[in-house]
Amino acid sequence: MDERPLYEFPPKLSRAEKQAKAVNDIAEHTKMRRQMYKNMVLAALIFALSFLVPAAPVKILLMLISVGNFAVGALLYRYYSLSRDTELYTRIYEDRLEHCQNNSLSGRKLSCVIYFDEIEKSWQDNRGRLNIAFSSQERSRFTLSTRKDGARPYELKGAAAVLRFADTASKLRLINDYWEKIKYPKKNYKEITDDDSWYSEEDLKWDKLHKHGL
């Protein structure tokens, strides 16, 4: 398995590109952390204000708003941190897909090697996740990693693997360029062209700029 992938995320970067990315990541992380602190301060102010309100219903409402604001800020920061995880990857080879994703907000990681000839079909659910069902699973394998327990083999709970992508381009590359390999239903759209042969001489007479009525 030492051949070069057909597609890889994150891509290989030069030293200068790595430095530029590191600077950008630090700036983005600082921005998100600052936003989290703002949410927490606002939550604390609302919570303190609730003690000055005599009406019990309003007091409870302000407390709920405070707790909700605090939770949203913490969850957004946690989600951002997981989405910037440098250990996540997607690699497409001629015969297989290698992929690693965060499996929950707790930081558990699910790694998998999926061989294309073992795929029965694939589809997207209403949350945009790529589902892959298997006709067999002799070589394809899954590994769940946690900081506490390390890595261990993982058995699929359902009939299909549910893949989440840190980079949307990786999913689109699979669907658009490798749909046959993953048994994804290809939709054939009518090609729209700007060919004048579609139009009569009368059409072109009134549409000299070829705007076609637009």
Residue, then its C-alpha position, 0 to 999 in steps of 0.5 A: m500500500d505504498e502507491r500514491p493516492l489518486y486524491e488526498f486530503p489534506p494535500k501535501l504542502s510545501r514548507a512555505e505553504k505549511q508556514a502560511k497555513a499555520v499562521n492562518d490556523i492560529a488566527e482562526h483559532t484565536k478568533m473562535r476562542r475570542q468569540m467563545y469568551k464573548n459568549m461566556v461573558l454575555a451569559a454571565l451578565i445575563f445570569a447576574l441580571s436575572f437576580l435583579v428581576p423580581a418576576a419569577p417567570v422572567k428570572i427563569l427565562l433569563m437564566l435559561i437564556s444565559v445557560g443556552n448562550f454559554a452552551v452554544g459558545a462552548l459547543l461551537y468552539r468544540y465543533y470548530s476544534l474538531s473540524r480543524d483536527t490535523e489527524l483527519y484524512t481522506r485518501i482515494y486509491e485505485d482499489r480502495l478508500e482510506h478515511c478518518q473522521n471524528n465520530s463524536l464531540s468527545g473526540r473519538k476517531l473512526s478510521c476505515v479502509i474500504y475496498f471498492d469491490e466490496i461495496e454494494k451501493s452508496w447514497q447521501d442521507n438528508r444530513g449530507r453524509l455518505n452512506i456505504a453499504f457492503s455486499s461483503q466485508e472481507r478486507s474492508r475494516f474499521t478502527l475506533s480510536t480514543r485517547k483513553d483506550g487507544a485503537r481497537p477494531y470496530e464493528l458497524k452497528g448498522a447495515a452501512a458505514v456513515l462517512r463524514f468529511a472534514d473537507t466537502a471537496s473530498k466527498l464531491r470528488l468521490i461522488n463526481d469522479y469515482w461514482e462507479k467505484i462506490k456504486y453511487p447513483k449517477k444523475n445524467y443532466k441535459e447539457i446546456t450549450d450556447d450553440d446557435s444551431w439550436y435557434s432558427e434564423e428568426d430567433l437569431k434575427w431578433d437576438k443578435l447578441h445571442k442572449h437567447g431571451l435572457 
